Amino acid sequence: MPFVRLNDVNLHYRSDGDPAHPCVVLSNSLGTDLSMWDAQAAELSRHFRVLRYDTRGHGRSERGAAPLTLETLGRDVVGLLDALAIPCAHFCGISMGGMIGQWLGIHVPQRLGKLVLANTAARIGTAEGWTSRADLVRRDGMDGVADGAAARWFTRAFSARSPRLVGAMIGRLREQDPQGYAACCDALALADLRDGIIAIRCPTLVIAGRADPVTTVADGRRLVEAITDATLAEVDASHISNIEAEHPFSEHLRRFLAA
Ligand SMILES: O=C(O)CCC(=O)CC(=O)O
């Protein structure tokens, strides 16, 4: 598996599909890794170069120096594109990955084609909430957040019909580096793009899960209202909608990128 050296970290990534095809970057949510995109990568890599990476402090990517900010997470994407000599790419991020996508749309629009913002918001949660979550995992490890994660990430019905899939996701969450997870909580505590997103000009698809208790359909609507060229697609899913609503999610993504 390849790594790129970006300033203070080795960042783990994976590229699938023909490198001559247009590139789409997939960016994971908090507490997951690039494997969360397996289904979408298999579908999209027939027509695109699919570039996935583990966000700093997640999966096999190092966490680097504290404090971590959304800007650093955004600049990692730019550094990854630079390292692979990719001038411009589509970008799809979910939740924290969607905040990284908004940062890219505001600050480096010249590097973006189309933007997909899934299960995300311009401001997720509260500073106090993120700080206490960071404190919890630094003190007690990942079990404190992993125990309740299935109820935040998936509907009860999906967990009942796909226990192995859900169990594997929660198992990977338990194995995350608590320091890396906490560093990303610190970044989310400070991340507030509500005043910035009106600057996003690229074609944008917002995907929201009808049953998402973390980043709601109302959050998705607010993104669409603020971003000039944005549309909303709703799917029947909770927070990790690319897994719970795998086929509708992939179809929205494929159609939007192909149009
Ligand atoms: O999923 C994210 O990237 C941020 C929101 C979150 O932490 C969901 C959860 O409660 O695990």
The ligand as a MOL file (V3000), in Angstrom:
LIG
                    3D

  0  0  0     0  0            999 V3000
M  V30 BEGIN CTAB
M  V30 COUNTS 11 10 0 0 0
M  V30 BEGIN ATOM
M  V30 1 O -18.6510 11.1940 11.3220 0
M  V30 2 C -17.9480 12.2170 11.3550 0
M  V30 3 O -17.0020 12.4070 10.5650 0
M  V30 4 C -18.2310 13.3080 12.3510 0
M  V30 5 C -19.4790 13.0870 13.1270 0
M  V30 6 C -19.3110 11.9690 14.0930 0
M  V30 7 O -18.3920 11.9580 14.8460 0
M  V30 8 C -20.2630 10.8450 14.0690 0
M  V30 9 C -20.1330 10.0270 15.3230 0
M  V30 10 O -20.8200 10.3850 16.2790 0
M  V30 11 O -19.3260 9.1060 15.3610 0
M  V30 END ATOM
M  V30 BEGIN BOND
M  V30 1 2 1 2
M  V30 2 1 2 3
M  V30 3 1 2 4
M  V30 4 1 4 5
M  V30 5 1 5 6
M  V30 6 2 6 7
M  V30 7 1 6 8
M  V30 8 1 8 9
M  V30 9 2 9 10
M  V30 10 1 9 11
M  V30 END BOND
M  V30 END CTAB
M  END
